[in-house]
């Protein structure tokens, strides 16, 4: 091998190593804790923490923070913001604050707008919420089986609606199309939604394996309502995946469906907001969604 050839090989090797190092530097990840299939990560605010935040793809804002944390950090109030849920009922105004620096998975977000919000005590320790649009400049992957959050540069490519699914973003929340018993239904991809939910009016035209029964109550930032559930007689499909005769919940006030944590727990879900594409990856093509198990009642003192 000539000296010129050796020099060329060395330069090429250095270029490859530099490129690989650059690509690795563009990917950031952190552990993602699951509680009842809801995702939680550690977050630094204004250089302090870590604090525990949940990731909510069903929230169109950047973030939400508890009143206690607002007071502890002295976050400045910048105004008010009207909040509500997909029903459009009972919206109300809450204080809005500014976070100078928010860091998650090694990525720093500056000048973040956040609203005041108190999560349910059933979720355990939770200091706030990371909303969907906070991650608009990144490929955000929530790997449920691997329990990891990854933020990376790049983009997704369509694959014929097999694992990569298009979505729209009304109100800055991802909305995909499901096939439910052969009928089309739009559904929010909601990482804090409990299960696979159908609007009551839509469900009225479906066949069920058993009569829908009241299974509990639902609560949003603006409404409290009764929830029914039952096993569907038909299948639900999204992309190349099927959910044969799944257990679904029936929502009396939402106009769209909800593709929530009970379903997402099976996938590594990657969101590309720039191209409005969602990639769902799992080894299963047919996924069973059983009836939820009752949660154990909290013991005294908890």
FIDREN-373377 format. One line per field, with one value per residue (C-alpha): residue number from 0; z, y, x; residue in three letters. Coordinates in nm, 4 decimals, decimal comma, padded with zeros to 6 digits. Layout:
<nodes>
num <- [NUM; ...]
up <- [Z; ...]
north <- [Y; ...]
east <- [X; ...]
residuo <- [ALA; ...]
</nodes>
This chain:
<nodes>
num <- [0; 1; 2; 3; 4; 5; 6; 7; 8; 9; 10; 11; 12; 13; 14; 15; 16; 17; 18; 19; 20; 21; 22; 23; 24; 25; 26; 27; 28; 29; 30; 31; 32; 33; 34; 35; 36; 37; 38; 39; 40; 41; 42; 43; 44; 45; 46; 47; 48; 49; 50; 51; 52; 53; 54; 55; 56; 57; 58; 59; 60; 61; 62; 63; 64; 65; 66; 67; 68; 69; 70; 71; 72; 73; 74; 75; 76; 77; 78; 79; 80; 81; 82; 83; 84; 85; 86; 87; 88; 89; 90; 91; 92; 93; 94; 95; 96; 97; 98; 99; 100; 101; 102; 103; 104; 105; 106; 107; 108; 109; 110; 111; 112; 113; 114; 115; 116; 117; 118; 119; 120; 121; 122; 123; 124; 125; 126; 127; 128; 129; 130; 131; 132; 133; 134; 135; 136; 137; 138; 139; 140; 141; 142; 143; 144; 145; 146; 147; 148; 149; 150; 151; 152; 153; 154; 155; 156; 157; 158; 159; 160; 161; 162; 163; 164; 165; 166; 167; 168; 169; 170; 171; 172; 173; 174; 175; 176; 177; 178; 179; 180; 181; 182; 183; 184; 185; 186; 187; 188; 189; 190; 191; 192; 193; 194; 195; 196; 197; 198; 199; 200; 201; 202; 203; 204; 205; 206; 207; 208; 209; 210; 211; 212; 213; 214; 215; 216; 217; 218; 219; 220; 221; 222; 223; 224; 225; 226; 227; 228; 229; 230; 231; 232; 233; 234; 235; 236; 237; 238; 239; 240; 241; 242; 243; 244; 245; 246; 247; 248; 249; 250; 251; 252; 253; 254; 255; 256; 257; 258; 259; 260; 261; 262; 263; 264; 265; 266; 267; 268; 269; 270; 271; 272; 273; 274; 275; 276; 277; 278; 279; 280; 281; 282; 283; 284; 285; 286; 287; 288; 289; 290; 291; 292; 293; 294; 295; 296; 297; 298; 299; 300; 301]
up <- [00,0000; -00,1015; 00,1449; -00,0461; -00,0152; 00,3552; 00,4065; 00,2192; 00,4341; 00,7551; 00,6500; 00,5478; 00,8830; 01,0720; 00,8696; 00,9472; 01,3191; 01,3235; 01,1484; 01,3849; 01,6849; 01,5518; 01,4973; 01,8479; 01,9913; 01,8276; 02,0259; 02,3929; 02,6190; 02,9790; 03,1853; 03,1660; 03,4669; 03,4081; 03,6671; 03,5579; 03,2071; 03,2374; 03,1537; 03,4049; 03,3653; 03,5723; 03,4828; 03,5893; 03,6149; 03,6242; 03,7316; 04,0255; 04,0767; 03,9651; 03,9659; 03,8438; 03,5396; 03,3341; 02,9519; 02,8067; 02,4295; 02,4897; 02,6186; 02,3468; 02,5572; 02,6429; 03,0126; 03,3338; 03,6876; 04,0303; 04,2455; 04,5072; 04,2617; 04,1238; 04,4759; 04,5663; 04,2546; 04,2474; 03,8856; 03,7523; 03,6525; 03,2997; 03,2562; 03,2290; 02,9874; 02,9191; 02,9613; 02,8870; 02,7315; 02,3906; 02,4977; 02,4886; 02,8098; 03,1324; 03,0235; 03,2739; 03,3174; 03,5128; 03,5833; 03,3262; 03,4311; 03,2609; 03,3050; 03,1928; 03,1573; 03,1432; 03,0895; 03,0171; 02,8751; 02,8472; 02,6218; 02,7432; 02,6470; 02,7153; 02,7871; 02,8349; 02,8964; 03,1550; 03,3109; 03,6717; 03,7168; 04,0032; 03,8879; 04,0528; 04,3803; 04,2461; 04,0182; 04,3120; 04,3265; 04,0215; 03,9933; 03,6490; 03,2885; 02,9686; 02,6787; 02,3207; 02,1483; 02,3804; 02,1624; 01,8234; 01,7047; 01,7887; 01,7036; 02,0385; 02,1149; 02,4155; 02,4342; 02,6696; 02,6770; 02,7194; 02,9580; 02,7909; 02,6465; 02,3486; 02,1754; 01,8417; 01,5225; 01,1888; 01,0348; 00,9668; 00,6225; 00,5195; 00,4802; 00,3272; 00,6569; 00,8058; 01,1110; 01,0175; 01,0498; 00,9498; 01,2027; 01,2155; 01,5000; 01,5800; 01,9093; 01,8961; 01,9908; 01,7572; 01,5941; 01,4020; 01,2127; 01,3516; 01,1819; 01,4348; 01,3173; 00,9629; 01,0456; 01,0504; 01,3749; 01,4622; 01,7951; 02,0026; 02,0750; 02,4463; 02,6689; 02,9789; 02,8500; 03,0340; 02,7601; 02,4203; 02,4324; 02,1924; 02,1857; 02,3139; 01,9946; 01,7796; 02,0098; 01,9835; 01,6296; 01,7212; 01,8302; 02,1650; 02,2997; 02,6243; 02,7415; 02,8304; 03,2075; 03,4285; 03,5339; 03,6971; 03,6565; 03,4379; 03,5269; 03,3093; 03,3788; 03,3323; 03,3630; 03,5713; 03,4087; 03,4216; 03,2092; 03,0677; 02,9318; 02,7363; 02,4995; 02,1359; 01,9059; 01,6150; 01,5741; 01,5803; 01,3356; 01,3074; 01,0391; 01,0155; 01,3685; 01,4811; 01,8193; 01,8073; 02,0080; 02,2489; 02,5746; 02,5158; 02,7296; 02,6224; 02,6815; 02,7028; 02,6323; 02,3971; 02,0204; 01,9220; 02,0366; 02,2636; 02,1894; 02,5398; 02,7741; 02,7759; 02,4034; 02,3925; 02,6543; 02,3760; 02,1523; 02,1053; 01,9758; 01,7788; 01,6955; 01,4086; 01,4476; 01,1500; 00,9082; 01,1198; 01,1288; 01,4105; 01,4075; 01,6197; 01,6668; 01,8403; 01,7675; 01,7750; 01,4869; 01,6786; 02,0244; 02,2993; 02,5035; 02,8119; 03,0649; 03,3146; 03,6567; 03,9520; 04,1268; 04,4855; 04,7378; 04,9034; 05,2549; 05,5518; 05,5513; 05,1758]
north <- [00,0000; 00,3368; 00,6221; 00,8205; 00,5309; 00,4921; 00,8645; 00,8483; 00,5533; 00,7331; 01,0479; 00,8418; 00,6578; 00,9873; 01,1271; 00,8198; 00,8394; 01,2117; 01,1515; 00,8688; 01,0814; 01,3698; 01,1436; 00,9994; 01,3507; 01,4339; 01,1639; 01,2088; 00,9630; 00,9121; 00,6490; 00,6636; 00,5292; 00,3747; 00,4039; 00,2329; 00,2603; 00,6414; 00,7788; 00,9810; 01,1350; 01,3466; 01,7163; 02,0072; 02,3517; 02,6642; 02,4492; 02,2939; 01,9448; 01,6786; 01,6966; 01,4301; 01,5211; 01,3090; 01,3231; 01,4038; 01,3875; 01,4827; 01,8266; 02,0867; 02,3291; 02,3163; 02,2319; 02,2457; 02,2914; 02,2340; 02,5367; 02,4112; 02,4037; 02,7462; 02,8842; 02,6950; 02,8124; 03,1583; 03,1188; 03,4529; 03,4700; 03,6123; 03,6020; 03,3579; 03,0821; 02,9130; 02,5348; 02,2614; 01,9174; 01,7881; 01,8232; 02,2031; 02,2190; 02,4051; 02,5572; 02,7943; 03,0197; 02,9322; 03,1245; 03,1030; 03,1148; 03,1322; 02,8745; 03,0128; 02,6681; 02,3202; 02,0216; 01,6646; 01,3743; 01,6067; 01,8549; 02,2107; 02,4058; 02,7801; 03,0318; 02,7642; 02,8722; 02,6624; 02,6666; 02,5915; 02,2440; 01,9980; 01,6322; 01,3657; 01,2314; 00,8794; 00,9308; 00,9547; 01,2156; 01,4389; 01,7956; 01,8737; 01,7788; 01,7964; 01,8760; 01,7515; 02,0717; 02,1060; 01,8380; 01,9842; 02,0182; 01,6586; 01,3016; 01,1995; 00,8277; 00,6872; 00,3272; 00,1686; -00,1861; -00,0423; 00,2308; 00,5016; 00,8493; 00,9462; 01,2833; 01,2885; 01,4854; 01,3523; 01,2635; 00,9692; 00,8388; 00,6974; 00,3179; 00,2632; 00,3045; -00,0093; 00,1085; 00,4797; 00,6508; 01,0078; 01,2351; 01,5803; 01,8285; 02,0199; 02,2033; 02,0799; 01,7234; 01,4252; 01,2795; 00,9499; 00,7435; 00,4095; 00,1455; 00,0296; -00,2586; -00,1367; 00,2223; 00,5133; 00,7014; 00,9823; 00,9355; 01,1361; 00,9654; 01,0383; 00,9100; 01,0035; 00,8556; 00,5337; 00,2986; 00,2608; 00,4927; 00,5529; 00,8408; 00,7392; 00,8420; 00,6411; 00,3386; 00,3347; 00,1969; -00,0843; -00,4434; -00,5573; -00,9049; -00,7991; -00,5134; -00,1997; -00,1492; 00,1421; 00,0798; 00,4087; 00,7824; 00,9951; 01,3285; 01,5970; 01,9536; 02,0706; 01,7769; 01,4734; 01,2004; 00,8370; 00,5814; 00,2579; -00,0327; -00,3558; -00,5995; -00,5052; -00,7744; -00,6558; -00,5552; -00,2242; -00,1589; 00,1089; 00,0847; -00,2777; -00,3642; -00,5204; -00,5365; -00,8316; -00,7803; -00,5354; -00,4089; -00,0445; 00,2363; 00,4590; 00,8340; 01,0334; 01,3805; 01,3518; 01,3854; 01,1731; 00,8475; 00,8089; 00,5872; 00,5782; 00,4125; 00,0660; 00,0464; 00,2488; 00,0240; -00,2325; 00,0052; 00,2172; 00,5262; 00,7888; 01,1262; 01,3464; 01,6699; 01,8443; 01,5791; 01,4775; 01,1108; 00,8550; 00,5320; 00,2434; -00,0453; -00,3765; -00,7422; -00,8188; -00,7611; -00,8724; -00,7179; -00,8184; -00,5353; -00,6983; -00,5461; -00,3332; -00,4798; -00,2814; -00,0767; -00,1677; 00,0740; 00,2909; 00,1855; 00,4154; 00,6905; 00,6670]
east <- [00,0000; 00,1452; 00,1858; -00,0774; -00,3262; -00,2541; -00,3084; -00,6402; -00,7570; -00,6644; -00,8507; -01,1562; -01,1549; -01,1349; -01,4262; -01,6379; -01,5565; -01,6367; -01,9683; -02,0663; -01,9684; -02,1785; -02,4795; -02,4448; -02,4252; -02,7592; -02,9399; -03,0253; -03,2058; -03,3133; -03,4962; -03,8764; -04,0643; -04,4069; -04,6829; -05,0046; -04,8486; -04,8195; -04,4704; -04,2644; -03,9175; -03,6788; -03,6611; -03,4383; -03,5980; -03,3808; -03,0859; -03,2731; -03,4105; -03,4511; -03,8284; -04,0698; -04,2793; -04,5161; -04,5205; -04,8618; -04,9027; -05,2658; -05,1632; -05,1175; -04,9119; -04,5420; -04,5674; -04,7670; -04,6354; -04,7901; -04,8759; -04,6289; -04,3377; -04,4283; -04,4034; -04,0847; -03,8987; -04,0534; -04,1609; -04,2912; -04,6580; -04,6905; -05,0668; -05,3558; -05,4488; -05,7814; -05,7701; -06,0200; -06,0629; -06,1831; -06,5472; -06,5226; -06,7241; -06,6424; -06,3125; -06,1549; -05,8529; -05,5389; -05,2153; -04,9362; -04,5691; -04,2290; -03,9514; -03,6131; -03,4542; -03,6089; -03,3796; -03,4906; -03,2874; -02,9887; -03,1716; -03,2282; -03,5395; -03,5341; -03,8120; -04,0764; -04,4358; -04,6180; -04,9613; -05,0491; -05,1947; -05,2346; -05,2109; -05,4242; -05,2789; -05,3414; -05,0409; -04,8007; -04,5258; -04,5625; -04,4377; -04,5714; -04,6431; -04,4391; -04,6723; -04,6526; -04,5349; -04,2354; -04,0715; -04,1704; -03,8069; -03,7116; -03,7931; -03,9392; -03,9462; -04,1270; -04,0071; -04,2574; -04,1101; -03,7580; -03,8823; -03,6759; -03,7324; -03,5150; -03,4860; -03,3034; -03,2647; -03,3825; -03,7160; -03,9461; -04,0364; -04,3771; -04,3891; -04,7297; -04,9176; -04,7631; -04,5659; -04,5509; -04,8872; -04,9794; -05,1430; -05,2949; -05,2500; -05,5679; -05,5113; -05,1475; -05,2465; -05,1762; -05,4870; -05,4715; -05,7296; -05,8460; -06,0573; -06,3169; -06,5318; -06,4724; -06,5697; -06,3246; -06,2689; -06,0281; -05,8491; -05,6050; -05,2729; -05,2738; -04,9928; -05,1942; -05,5177; -05,5968; -05,7092; -05,8728; -06,1703; -06,4618; -06,7121; -07,0543; -07,2357; -06,9936; -07,0134; -07,3937; -07,3615; -07,1185; -07,1701; -07,0308; -06,9579; -07,1285; -07,3473; -07,1418; -07,1310; -07,0250; -06,6623; -06,5700; -06,5429; -06,3182; -06,1661; -06,0071; -05,8936; -06,2529; -06,4946; -06,5896; -06,7982; -06,9112; -06,7246; -06,8638; -06,6622; -06,7147; -06,5480; -06,5964; -06,7393; -06,5228; -06,1598; -05,9730; -05,6899; -05,4230; -05,1544; -05,0406; -05,1562; -05,4833; -05,6537; -05,8960; -06,2154; -06,0484; -06,1876; -06,2824; -06,4136; -06,7008; -06,6725; -06,9970; -06,8503; -06,5493; -06,6163; -06,3103; -06,1526; -05,8513; -05,5497; -05,4058; -05,1588; -05,3200; -05,2379; -04,9148; -04,7502; -04,6905; -04,4930; -04,1879; -04,3708; -04,1751; -04,3328; -04,2122; -04,4076; -04,2451; -04,3699; -04,6696; -04,5771; -04,5974; -04,3980; -04,5277; -04,2855; -04,3517; -04,2841; -04,6566; -04,8959; -05,2055; -05,2352; -05,4784; -05,6327; -05,7921; -06,0262; -05,8307; -05,7613; -05,8987; -05,6322; -05,5587; -05,7055; -05,4372; -05,3447; -05,3881; -05,1286; -05,0612]
residuo <- [UNK; UNK; UNK; UNK; UNK; UNK; UNK; UNK; UNK; UNK; UNK; UNK; UNK; UNK; UNK; UNK; UNK; UNK; UNK; UNK; UNK; UNK; UNK; UNK; UNK; UNK; UNK; UNK; UNK; UNK; UNK; UNK; UNK; UNK; UNK; UNK; UNK; UNK; UNK; UNK; UNK; UNK; UNK; UNK; UNK; UNK; UNK; UNK; UNK; UNK; UNK; UNK; UNK; UNK; UNK; UNK; UNK; UNK; UNK; UNK; UNK; UNK; UNK; UNK; UNK; UNK; UNK; UNK; UNK; UNK; UNK; UNK; UNK; UNK; UNK; UNK; UNK; UNK; UNK; UNK; UNK; UNK; UNK; UNK; UNK; UNK; UNK; UNK; UNK; UNK; UNK; UNK; UNK; UNK; UNK; UNK; UNK; UNK; UNK; UNK; UNK; UNK; UNK; UNK; UNK; UNK; UNK; UNK; UNK; UNK; UNK; UNK; UNK; UNK; UNK; UNK; UNK; UNK; UNK; UNK; UNK; UNK; UNK; UNK; UNK; UNK; UNK; UNK; UNK; UNK; UNK; UNK; UNK; UNK; UNK; UNK; UNK; UNK; UNK; UNK; UNK; UNK; UNK; UNK; UNK; UNK; UNK; UNK; UNK; UNK; UNK; UNK; UNK; UNK; UNK; UNK; UNK; UNK; UNK; UNK; UNK; UNK; UNK; UNK; UNK; UNK; UNK; UNK; UNK; UNK; UNK; UNK; UNK; UNK; UNK; UNK; UNK; UNK; UNK; UNK; UNK; UNK; UNK; UNK; UNK; UNK; UNK; UNK; UNK; UNK; UNK; UNK; UNK; UNK; UNK; UNK; UNK; UNK; UNK; UNK; UNK; UNK; UNK; UNK; UNK; UNK; UNK; UNK; UNK; UNK; UNK; UNK; UNK; UNK; UNK; UNK; UNK; UNK; UNK; UNK; UNK; UNK; UNK; UNK; UNK; UNK; UNK; UNK; UNK; UNK; UNK; UNK; UNK; UNK; UNK; UNK; UNK; UNK; UNK; UNK; UNK; UNK; UNK; UNK; UNK; UNK; UNK; UNK; UNK; UNK; UNK; UNK; UNK; UNK; UNK; UNK; UNK; UNK; UNK; UNK; UNK; UNK; UNK; UNK; UNK; UNK; UNK; UNK; UNK; UNK; UNK; UNK; UNK; UNK; UNK; UNK; UNK; UNK; UNK; UNK; UNK; UNK; UNK; UNK; UNK; UNK; UNK; UNK; UNK; UNK; UNK; UNK; UNK; UNK; UNK; UNK; UNK; UNK; UNK; UNK; UNK; UNK]
</nodes>
